[in-house]
Amino acid sequence: MSRNTNWARPAPAVRASPGTQSASQPGPPRPPGDKPLASPAVRRRARDAGVDLRPVRGTGPSARLGHDDLDAFLRGAAKPASPAARTANTAVETVKLIGLRRRIARKMAESKRRIAHFSYVEEVDVTALEELRTTLNADKRTDRPRLTLLPFLMMALVKALADFPEINALYDDEADTVERHGGVHIGIATQTPAGLLVPVVRHCEALGLWDCAAEVGRLADAARAGRATREELAGSTVTITSLGALGGIVTTPVINRPEVAIVGVNRQVVRPVWQGGQFVPRTMMNLSSSFDHRVIDGYLAARFVQRLKRLLETPATIFMEP
């Protein structure tokens, strides 16, 4: 008896070839440097559209590019993600001026409002002075402070003011009187954590170079530590201001009212200067000084600064007796 032995057999599984990709999914990224695979028609369309085929991902065998891949790229589907856009910062912080900062602000505003400022800038060759300073520091006693430019400027200022007493003065604009002082009390503008303070080195005419350096150091330390007394922060007749290495090329310092002058020190630079028929390296520095034009004429201020310039450029004359 024959039996029907035919039954449904499962269809054999169809294996995809290793290079085959579904038409709905992009192929893997093309290795760097590989030339894109595409038909001449696709290449012609890409050339006409100005498209570089290298970043286009293909969905055909071996990542071959077809018209659909090119259309998707042109629609932007294959464009790389754009970087995050920058956002505007609209934060506003309100800081109230209190204490010393408020007093400084009011004093500066009062000085600018009541004083007819004018500034005078002069270039000074401090090569010889720097050589002298370096030599003195190398040979100084251990109990003496290191010399900066400031003590030399203070000594030169004392000598110049002896010839220009109009500069070492205080102007009372309420009483319309000018007090010309015999003693030279130099205020040293000092940056502190609390703000700008002006400790005063008194009677500089009676001090030597090392004394000026020591007193400047002592007062600056006291001001920065908040230990300076009211007496040490008042009574100046002329002020020196300096930003040190940040001194820039030119400044227009604000006069420390009721004084009539302030001398500003700018940054030193070594540059070529024409001397004796050739360029030679010289250490140059600008002095930026401001004066009260109500009582100090421009001609007088210029003569005073020129006197200061000559003293600093020939530092031996600072220490010569008249």
Secondary structure by P-SEA (a helix, b strand, c coil): cccccccccccccccccccccccccccccccccccccccaaaaaaaaaacccccccccccccccccaaaaaaaaaccccccccbbbbbbcbbbbbbbccaaaaaaaaaaaaaaccbbbbbbbbbbaaaaaaaaaaaaaacccccccccaaaaaaaaaaaaaaacccccccccccccbbbbbcbbbbbbbccccccbbbbbbcccccccaaaaaaaaaaaaaaaaaccccccccccccbbbbbccccccccccccccccccbbbbbcbbbbbbbbcccbbbbbbbbbbbbbbccccccaaaaaaaaaaaaaaaaacccccccc
